Amino acid sequence: MRRIIFSLVAALAAFALPPAVAEDAYTPTILVTGSNRGIGLALAREFADAGWKVIATSRNPAEAKELSQLAKKNRRVRVEQLDVTDQAGMRVFAQRLNGAPIDVLFHNAALLGDREDTGNRKQQFGGLDEALFQRVMHTNVYGPLKLSEILVENVAASRQKKIVGMTSGLGSLQLMGRMSRFYYYQMSKSALNMGFRAMRNDLKPRGITVAILAPGMVETDLLAESGYSGRALKPSESAAGLRKLVEALTIDDPGVPVNVDGKTIPW
Ligand SMILES: NC(=O)c1ccc[n+]([C@@H]2O[C@H](COP(=O)([O-])OP(=O)(O)OC[C@H]3O[C@@H](n4cnc5c(N)ncnc54)[C@H](OP(=O)(O)O)[C@@H]3O)[C@@H](O)[C@H]2O)c1
């Protein structure tokens, strides 16, 4: 009888995948918002090249030529339409995912709000514009928080369970206390830090890591719009650094903003 039971157990063990093989076969998935250009596009490329599955989202995939080319070359990249200010659209998108696990939900999309060279003062003292305030805060703060809420079960269903908010040194009082050109953008990154810190406290008991990372100064449209002309990283350099940080994140992450070079950004 004992021999029969032993043979039965051995047969069942042979039928199941050996744990080491199952582990190796697992391909993690990252979702990147705003991945049609700039750092988002570089992140999609970086993670895809590193063997990840990438759900690369864009407000307007039909116009996202470089992203389409990336997806054509790499079948691990799946392009999806997503506007982080469109709540109904976010819910439809979540239904389309149909419970698919998301190891890393990377909130990259954001808006500076105004070009420095237009002479507009819509987010400067004397010209403060409410509609622009709503747009910047909705895109940069509420959007990432709400999308996290909508997709939390996808993240919880994954192995790595990570949510990343993209902040900026412009959200730091200590670093940027004398800057006053982009009120709303600066405020949005401070608010994102606090929102993600609060969300971290709520999601940690579920084993979900919520982190706040910054890309450094990076040569993108957003940086050009800001009027900055100093030294900056290439998007690919920033994305490579961000991938290292994302892969190293653990549930014990302290939940403070960290720059791409690994240095903590003071609040
Ligand atoms: N570049 C820097 O030096 C720097 C420094 C610090 C922090 N950051 C942060 O890094 C992130 C990426 O910045 P970037 O420099 O790559 O900016 P970017 O070149 O201006 O790209 C911004 C991306 O966000 C998308 N986006 C804007 N509004 C959206 C919405 N409502 N829904 C979905 N996507 C939306 C844009 O899509 P469309 O093409 O459709 O507009 C675009 O794909 C941002 O969070 C930014 O604040 C950048």
The ligand as a MOL file (V3000), in Angstrom:
LIG
                    3D

  0  0  0     0  0            999 V3000
M  V30 BEGIN CTAB
M  V30 COUNTS 48 52 0 0 0
M  V30 BEGIN ATOM
M  V30 1 N 12.2990 65.3200 -18.7070 0
M  V30 2 C 12.7170 65.6210 -17.4960 0
M  V30 3 O 13.8030 66.2220 -17.3270 0
M  V30 4 C 11.9090 65.2350 -16.2970 0
M  V30 5 C 12.3990 65.6150 -15.0300 0
M  V30 6 C 11.6830 65.2360 -13.9050 0
M  V30 7 C 10.5130 64.5050 -14.0360 0
M  V30 8 N 10.0410 64.1710 -15.2730 0 CHG=1
M  V30 9 C 8.8260 63.3710 -15.3290 0
M  V30 10 O 9.0320 62.2580 -16.1930 0
M  V30 11 C 7.7840 61.8800 -16.8090 0
M  V30 12 C 7.9470 61.8110 -18.3210 0
M  V30 13 O 8.3380 63.0900 -18.7550 0
M  V30 14 P 8.9220 63.3930 -20.1960 0
M  V30 15 O 10.0190 64.3510 -19.9900 0
M  V30 16 O 9.1470 62.1390 -20.9430 0 CHG=-1
M  V30 17 O 7.6690 64.2030 -20.8090 0
M  V30 18 P 7.1000 64.3340 -22.3010 0
M  V30 19 O 8.1610 64.0980 -23.2880 0
M  V30 20 O 6.3730 65.6270 -22.3250 0
M  V30 21 O 6.0480 63.1140 -22.3690 0
M  V30 22 C 4.9190 63.1400 -21.5580 0
M  V30 23 C 4.0810 61.9260 -21.8540 0
M  V30 24 O 2.9100 61.9840 -21.0300 0
M  V30 25 C 1.7870 61.7810 -21.8710 0
M  V30 26 N 0.5610 62.3690 -21.3480 0
M  V30 27 C 0.2880 63.6640 -21.0800 0
M  V30 28 N -0.9780 63.7930 -20.6700 0
M  V30 29 C -1.5130 62.5490 -20.6670 0
M  V30 30 C -2.7790 62.0160 -20.3360 0
M  V30 31 N -3.7920 62.7870 -19.9400 0
M  V30 32 N -2.9670 60.6800 -20.4300 0
M  V30 33 C -1.9700 59.8640 -20.8380 0
M  V30 34 N -0.7630 60.3120 -21.1930 0
M  V30 35 C -0.5320 61.6340 -21.0980 0
M  V30 36 C 2.1820 62.4080 -23.1880 0
M  V30 37 O 1.3020 61.9390 -24.2060 0
M  V30 38 P 0.9640 62.8400 -25.5240 0
M  V30 39 O 2.0910 62.6060 -26.4860 0
M  V30 40 O -0.3300 62.3010 -25.9700 0
M  V30 41 O 0.8930 64.2680 -25.0700 0
M  V30 42 C 3.5950 61.8780 -23.3120 0
M  V30 43 O 3.5830 60.5460 -23.7490 0
M  V30 44 C 6.7710 62.9170 -16.3300 0
M  V30 45 O 6.1030 62.4060 -15.1990 0
M  V30 46 C 7.6290 64.0960 -15.9270 0
M  V30 47 O 7.0050 64.9130 -14.9770 0
M  V30 48 C 10.7110 64.5310 -16.4040 0
M  V30 END ATOM
M  V30 BEGIN BOND
M  V30 1 1 1 2
M  V30 2 2 2 3
M  V30 3 1 2 4
M  V30 4 1 4 5
M  V30 5 2 4 48
M  V30 6 2 5 6
M  V30 7 1 6 7
M  V30 8 2 7 8
M  V30 9 1 8 9
M  V30 10 1 8 48
M  V30 11 1 9 10
M  V30 12 1 9 46
M  V30 13 1 10 11
M  V30 14 1 11 12
M  V30 15 1 11 44
M  V30 16 1 12 13
M  V30 17 1 13 14
M  V30 18 2 14 15
M  V30 19 1 14 16
M  V30 20 1 14 17
M  V30 21 1 17 18
M  V30 22 2 18 19
M  V30 23 1 18 20
M  V30 24 1 18 21
M  V30 25 1 21 22
M  V30 26 1 22 23
M  V30 27 1 23 24
M  V30 28 1 23 42
M  V30 29 1 24 25
M  V30 30 1 25 26
M  V30 31 1 25 36
M  V30 32 1 26 27
M  V30 33 1 26 35
M  V30 34 2 27 28
M  V30 35 1 28 29
M  V30 36 1 29 30
M  V30 37 2 29 35
M  V30 38 1 30 31
M  V30 39 2 30 32
M  V30 40 1 32 33
M  V30 41 2 33 34
M  V30 42 1 34 35
M  V30 43 1 36 37
M  V30 44 1 36 42
M  V30 45 1 37 38
M  V30 46 2 38 39
M  V30 47 1 38 40
M  V30 48 1 38 41
M  V30 49 1 42 43
M  V30 50 1 44 45
M  V30 51 1 44 46
M  V30 52 1 46 47
M  V30 END BOND
M  V30 END CTAB
M  END
